[in-house]
Amino acid sequence: MKRLARNLAALVVIAVAAPAIAEVTDEDIDRARQEVNRMVADSQELGDAVQEAWARQVELEDEIADLKSSIEFAQVQLAETEQRLEEVAVELYMGSASLASLSVLINASDDEFGAGLEYLREVGGVDDSVINQLRIFRRELDAQTSRLAEASDEQEIVTAELEVMAVQLQEELIAAQSVYDELVAQQQREEEERRRQEEEERRRQEEAARQATSTTSTTSSQTPTTTGDSSTTTTGDGGNATSTTTTTTTIPPSSGNGTCPVAGAVSFSDTWGAPRSGNRLHQGVDMIAARGTPLAAIYEGTIKRISNSSLGGKSIWLKANNGDEFYYAHMDDFGSISVGQHVPQGYIVGYNGSTGNAPSWLPHLHFEFHPGGGGAVNPYSLVRSVCG
C-alpha cells in the first residue's frame, strides 16, 4: 500500500508538471498504463482475497438455502412420524406399557435404546420402526438447525469483511486510474492547444501572404522593374512540423495482439469454475474496476447482441472478425453502439458497473470467451496477455 501511494504521488507530479517539462505523448500514456498495472499488481493480494471471499459467500448462500429446504422437509417428516407415534401411544395406553416409558425410550442414549425398545416390543407389541424414524428425524433436524445457525453467522462475517475489502480495492483502483486519466486528459488538452496554435499560425501566414501579395502588386504597378524582397514572399507552413500525436481517449493502448477489455486500472484472478449464485459455476473472468471505467472491444468486430437482463444486467456480445465471440456483462451503461455496428479494436462499448445480479458494492466486468462462437472457455490467459 505504501509503494502504491509513492508511485501515485510520483505520477501525479509528472501529470501536473507535464506542460512545463514536455508534451504527453502516446508513449507516455502507454508507460503510464504499464505503471498503473504495476501499481494494481500491488493490490492483487487484496483482489484475490475479494474473489475468494466472494466465492465463499456464494457457497454459504447456497448451503443456507439447501439447509432451509432440508429443514422444512425434515419438519414435515417429523410431524408425520409424530402422528404415527400418537397412534402407538394409544395402543400402549390400552396395553401394559405406559406413555412415560415411551418418552424415556425416545430420549434414551444409544446404549439404553436397544434394551428399552426390546422391552416395549415384548410387553406392548410396539412397532420399533416408528420410534427409530422419530429419533433419526429429530437428530437430523437438530444437526441441520445447528449448521444453519453456524452458516448464517459465518455468512454475516464474510459479507461484512468482503464489503470492507471491496471498498478498499475500489479506492486503490480509483486512485490508480485517476493518474492515467489525468495523463490522457493532459494529452488531450495539449492536442487541442496544438491545433489552436496551428490554426492561428495558418491564419497568420494567410494574412502575411495577402499583405505580401498586396505590397508586391502595388510595387509592381509603380515601378515595374523593381524586384521584390524574397523575405516578403514567405510561403508554406512557417517551419512548423505537422503534429502526428493522437489522443488515446477513444482507443486505449493495447498489450500484444488485442486490447484489454477494461480500459483502466483493473484487478482480476482465475475464477473459472468458482461457485456462483443459483448453484452455478463461473464461466468467465470477473474484472474488478472503478465504476464507470470504459470497457473496450478486445478485437475488431461486430456488435452481435445488446441486452438487459436480471442476470447479466446491461450486456453485449461482440463477434470478432475471426468468428470468436465475447460476452460483456454487468455494465452500468452502453457506449455509442448498435446491433450490427462494426467497431475497431479498442472502441468503447460500455462502462463498468454492477447491473443484473452483481453486488452493488463490487462493480466489475463479467467477461466470457467463446472461440468460434461455441461454448465458453477459460478466458484468464487471454485477458492476462492483453491486459499486461
Secondary structure, DSSP 8 states (H G I E B T S, - for coil): -HHHHHHHHHHHHHHHHHHHH----HHHHHHHHHHHHHHHHHTHHHHHHHHHHHHHHHHHHHHHHHHHHHHHHHHHHHHHHHHHHHHHHHHHHHSS--HHHHHHHHT--HHHHHHHHHHHHHHH---HHHHHHHHHHHHHHHHHHHHHHHHHHHHHHHHHHHHHHHHHHHHHHHHHHHHHHHHHHHHHHHHHHHHHHHHHHHHHHHHHHHHHHHHHHHHHHH-TT----GGG---SSTT---------SSS----SSS--SBSS-EE----TT-EEGGGEE--SEEEEE-TT-EEE-SSSEEEEEEEEETTTEEEEEEEETTS-EEEEEEESEE-S--TT-EE-TT-EEEE----TTS-TTS-EEEEEEEGGG-S-B--HHHHHHHH-
